[in-house]
Amino acid sequence: MEETTISYLICTLKKYNNKKRDNVTPIEKENERDENYSPDNPQIDLSRTHNNYHTVYPQGSYMEYINERISTLPLKRKVRSDAVLMCSFIIGSDGNFFIGLTPWERQRFFEDATEYFAERFGRENIISAVVHADETTPHLHLNLIPIVGNKLSAKQLFTRASLRELQTDFHEKVGKCWGLERGKEGSQAKHIDTAEFKAKTIIDRAEKRAEETEKQAKTKVEEYLSGIESSIEAERSKPIPKRKKAVEAEIESLRVENAAYKEHIAIKNRDTDYLFEQLQKAERQGKANDTAFKMVTDMMSAYPDEFDALLKKSRAKKSPPTSFNGNRNTSGKGGK
């Protein structure tokens, strides 16, 4: 009998921050075969990628769905910046198992696996479930948000013990029905070694890019602060004038410069206040326009004939009187 194996791959995806998606986006590109995706795995045959299919189709990007789902939770505090947002699984078996199945039966197997995860962890928490048929052995990539009891907590949901229990329960509910054996505890089946290595490579590369970006930003900040420090030291090292007139002249110059800075800051503050006031005014006007438009639209829908008659009457009032003989009588007396 062949083995059925769940590979729990990713439990360190982090940063609940729209600007820091480095750990989620690479997985999405690999799973969904982004149009710009360039495979690192030699087993991927892009000419067969059109045979890939979803058992749960993603609703927008992974991060969009994650953010939207988390926004529905009654959280008491803000999600931590290092919170785990997505946990990924690979479900499959040895190649011989799939050789003995028809394409319809293969799809049924992966649909059964998806249904198991939907019932156990909540269908609304599954971001995407996609079958890769463009590699040596078909397998299912299933990504879900680790939510338990209206809380985001991968640590609570997926412990070492719970993952062992998940493997056993999955076999009882799904694998056994397809004549498969339970995967050996503490080991990974050979058929997922490449996929696991690939996923880990993606994460490592993403984390390396994030570290490089952080390092570059830190270097720029250090250079900026170093420049300020050098300027201060240069000014501090200047000799103090010995003559009274020179001291007075320097003090006067500093006072003038300080006054100019104060005036500059005051002007910037006034400009900022004015722009903010204009922004608020524009927003209020926009809301008023939206309300008026809705009222007119409602009137047109409820009383179309009356509104049409009123519109014609209004236009007739605004139209200037027409002279049929082409002349205007400016004297008001007629005749010659």
C-alpha positions in Angstrom: 0.0 0.0 0.0 1.1 3.5 -0.8 1.5 6.2 1.9 -0.5 9.4 2.2 1.5 12.2 3.6 0.8 15.7 4.8 3.9 18.0 4.8 3.5 20.9 7.2 5.9 23.4 5.6 5.5 27.0 6.6 4.8 28.3 10.0 7.0 31.4 10.2 5.4 33.7 7.6 5.3 37.1 9.4 4.5 40.8 9.3 0.9 41.8 9.4 1.8 44.9 7.4 0.7 45.6 3.8 4.1 47.0 3.1 6.0 43.8 4.3 4.6 40.9 2.3 7.9 39.3 1.5 7.1 36.0 3.1 3.5 35.5 1.7 3.9 36.8 -1.9 6.7 34.4 -2.9 4.6 31.5 -1.8 1.6 32.9 -3.7 3.7 33.3 -6.9 5.0 29.8 -6.7 1.6 28.2 -5.9 -0.4 30.2 -8.4 2.3 30.1 -11.1 2.4 33.9 -11.4 2.7 35.0 -15.1 6.3 36.2 -14.3 7.1 33.0 -12.4 10.4 31.5 -13.2 10.7 28.0 -11.7 13.8 27.0 -9.7 12.6 23.4 -9.6 13.7 21.4 -12.7 10.7 19.1 -12.2 8.3 21.8 -13.1 7.2 21.7 -16.7 5.5 25.0 -17.6 4.0 23.5 -20.8 1.8 21.4 -18.5 0.9 24.3 -16.0 -2.5 24.7 -17.7 -3.4 21.4 -16.2 -3.1 22.8 -12.7 -6.5 23.5 -11.0 -8.0 24.8 -7.8 -10.2 23.1 -5.2 -10.4 26.4 -3.5 -9.9 29.4 -5.7 -8.2 32.5 -4.1 -10.4 35.5 -3.7 -7.9 38.2 -4.7 -4.3 38.2 -3.6 -3.3 36.1 -0.5 -2.6 39.2 1.5 -5.9 40.9 0.5 -7.8 37.8 1.7 -5.7 37.6 4.9 -6.3 41.2 5.8 -10.0 41.0 5.0 -10.5 37.8 7.1 -8.6 39.2 10.1 -10.6 42.4 10.0 -13.8 40.4 10.8 -12.3 39.0 14.0 -13.4 40.7 17.3 -9.8 41.2 18.4 -9.1 43.0 21.7 -5.7 44.3 20.6 -3.8 44.9 17.4 -2.3 41.9 15.6 1.4 41.7 16.5 3.9 42.6 13.8 5.5 39.2 14.0 2.3 37.2 14.0 2.0 34.1 11.8 -0.5 34.9 9.0 -0.5 31.8 6.9 0.3 28.1 7.3 0.9 25.9 4.3 0.5 22.2 3.7 1.4 19.9 0.9 -0.9 16.8 0.5 0.0 13.9 -1.8 1.2 10.4 -2.1 3.7 8.3 -4.1 3.6 8.4 -7.8 2.3 4.8 -8.2 -0.9 5.8 -6.4 -1.8 8.4 -8.9 -0.8 6.3 -11.9 -3.6 3.9 -10.9 -6.2 6.7 -10.8 -8.2 8.3 -13.6 -8.0 12.1 -13.8 -11.5 12.3 -12.3 -10.5 10.1 -9.4 -7.3 12.2 -8.8 -9.5 15.3 -8.6 -11.9 13.5 -6.2 -8.9 12.6 -3.9 -7.7 16.2 -3.7 -11.3 17.5 -3.2 -11.7 15.0 -0.3 -8.5 16.3 1.2 -9.6 19.9 0.8 -13.0 19.2 2.4 -11.2 17.6 5.4 -9.3 20.8 6.0 -12.4 22.9 5.5 -14.3 21.0 8.1 -11.5 20.9 10.6 -10.2 24.5 10.3 -13.1 26.4 8.6 -13.7 26.9 4.9 -13.5 30.7 5.4 -9.9 30.3 6.7 -8.6 28.6 3.5 -6.8 31.2 1.3 -6.2 28.9 -1.6 -5.9 25.2 -2.5 -4.3 24.4 -5.8 -3.3 21.1 -7.4 0.1 21.1 -9.2 -0.1 18.7 -12.1 2.9 20.2 -13.9 5.5 18.4 -11.7 6.6 14.8 -11.5 4.0 13.8 -8.9 0.6 15.6 -8.5 0.2 17.3 -5.1 -2.1 19.8 -3.4 -0.8 23.1 -1.9 -3.3 24.2 0.7 -2.8 27.6 2.5 -4.9 28.6 5.5 -5.0 31.4 8.1 -4.4 30.0 11.6 -7.5 31.1 13.3 -8.8 29.4 16.4 -11.6 30.7 18.7 -11.8 34.1 16.8 -8.0 34.5 17.4 -5.0 34.5 15.2 -2.8 31.9 16.8 -0.7 29.4 14.8 1.2 28.6 18.0 -2.0 27.4 19.7 -3.4 25.7 16.7 -0.4 23.8 15.4 1.8 22.2 18.0 4.1 19.2 17.5 1.5 17.0 19.1 -1.4 18.4 17.2 0.4 18.0 13.9 1.0 14.3 14.7 -2.7 13.9 15.5 -3.6 15.7 12.3 -1.6 13.2 10.3 -3.3 10.3 12.0 -6.8 11.8 11.7 -6.3 12.8 8.0 -5.4 9.2 7.3 -8.5 7.9 9.1 -10.9 10.3 7.4 -9.3 10.5 3.9 -6.3 8.3 3.3 -7.8 5.0 4.4 -10.8 5.5 2.2 -8.4 5.6 -0.8 -6.5 2.5 0.3 -3.5 4.5 1.6 -1.3 3.9 4.6 -0.5 6.5 7.2 2.8 8.3 6.6 5.5 7.3 9.0 5.8 9.6 12.1 8.8 11.9 12.2 9.6 11.3 8.5 8.8 12.8 5.2 7.9 10.8 2.1 10.3 11.0 -0.8 7.7 12.4 -3.2 7.5 15.7 -1.3 11.2 16.2 -0.7 11.6 18.4 -3.8 8.5 20.4 -3.0 9.6 21.0 0.6 13.0 22.0 -0.5 11.5 24.4 -3.0 9.2 26.0 -0.5 12.0 26.4 2.0 14.2 28.0 -0.7 11.5 30.5 -1.5 11.2 31.5 2.1 15.0 31.7 2.6 15.3 33.9 -0.4 12.5 36.2 0.7 13.9 36.5 4.2 17.4 37.3 2.7 15.9 40.0 0.6 14.1 41.4 3.6 17.3 41.4 5.6 19.2 43.1 2.8 16.5 45.8 2.5 16.6 46.4 6.3 20.4 46.5 6.3 20.4 49.1 3.4 17.8 51.2 5.3 19.9 51.0 8.5 23.1 52.1 6.6 21.3 55.1 5.1 20.1 56.2 8.5 23.5 55.8 10.0 25.1 57.8 7.2 22.5 60.5 7.7 23.1 60.7 11.4 26.8 60.6 10.9 26.6 63.6 8.6 24.6 65.5 11.2 27.1 64.6 13.9 30.0 65.7 11.7 28.4 69.0 11.0 27.8 69.6 14.7 31.3 68.7 15.6 32.7 71.0 12.8 30.7 73.9 14.2 31.7 73.0 17.8 35.4 72.9 16.9 35.4 76.4 15.5 37.4 78.7 17.7 35.5 81.2 19.8 36.3 84.8 18.7 38.5 86.6 21.2 37.5 90.2 20.3 34.4 91.5 21.8 33.1 93.0 18.5 33.6 89.6 16.7 31.7 87.8 19.5 28.8 90.3 19.2 28.8 90.0 15.4 28.6 86.2 15.7 25.8 86.3 18.3 23.9 88.7 16.1 24.3 86.5 13.1 23.0 83.4 15.1 20.0 85.4 16.3 19.1 86.4 12.8 19.5 82.9 11.6 17.4 81.5 14.4 14.6 84.1 13.8 14.6 83.1 10.1 14.3 79.4 11.0 11.4 80.2 13.4 9.6 82.2 10.6 10.2 79.4 8.1 8.6 76.8 10.5 5.7 79.2 11.3 5.0 79.5 7.5 5.1 75.8 7.0 2.7 75.2 9.9 0.3 77.8 8.5 0.5 76.2 5.1 -0.2 72.8 6.6 -3.2 74.0 8.6 -4.6 75.7 5.5 -4.2 72.6 3.3 -5.8 70.4 6.0 -8.7 72.8 6.2 -9.2 72.8 2.4 -9.0 69.0 2.5 -11.8 68.8 5.1 -13.8 71.3 3.2 -13.5 69.3 0.0 -14.5 66.1 1.8 -17.6 67.8 3.2 -18.5 69.2 -0.2 -18.0 65.7 -1.7 -20.3 64.1 0.8 -23.0 66.8 0.2 -22.8 66.3 -3.5 -23.1 62.5 -3.1 -26.2 63.1 -0.9 -27.8 65.4 -3.4 -27.1 63.1 -6.3 -28.7 60.2 -4.4 -31.8 62.3 -3.6 -32.2 63.3 -7.3 -31.7 59.7 -8.4 -34.3 58.4 -5.9 -36.8 61.1 -7.2 -36.2 60.1 -10.8 -36.7 56.5 -10.0 -39.9 57.1 -7.9 -41.5 59.8 -10.1 -40.1 59.6 -13.6 -43.0 61.3 -15.4 -43.3 64.2 -12.9 -39.5 64.7 -12.9 -39.4 64.8 -16.7 -42.2 67.4 -16.8 -40.5 69.5 -14.1 -37.2 69.3 -16.1 -38.9 70.5 -19.3 -40.6 73.4 -17.5 -37.3 74.4 -16.0 -35.6 74.4 -19.4 -38.4 76.4 -21.0 -38.0 79.1 -18.3 -34.3 79.4 -19.0 -34.7 79.5 -22.8 -34.7 83.2 -24.3 -37.9 84.3 -26.3 -37.5 83.7 -30.0 -38.4 86.3 -32.6 -40.0 84.7 -35.7 -39.5 87.7 -38.1 -35.8 87.9 -37.2 -36.1 91.5 -35.8 -36.3 92.9 -32.3 -38.7 95.8 -31.5 -36.5 97.9 -29.2 -38.8 101.0 -29.1 -41.9 99.1 -27.9 -44.1 101.3 -30.3 -44.2 99.2 -33.5 -44.5 100.9 -36.9 -41.6 102.3 -38.8 
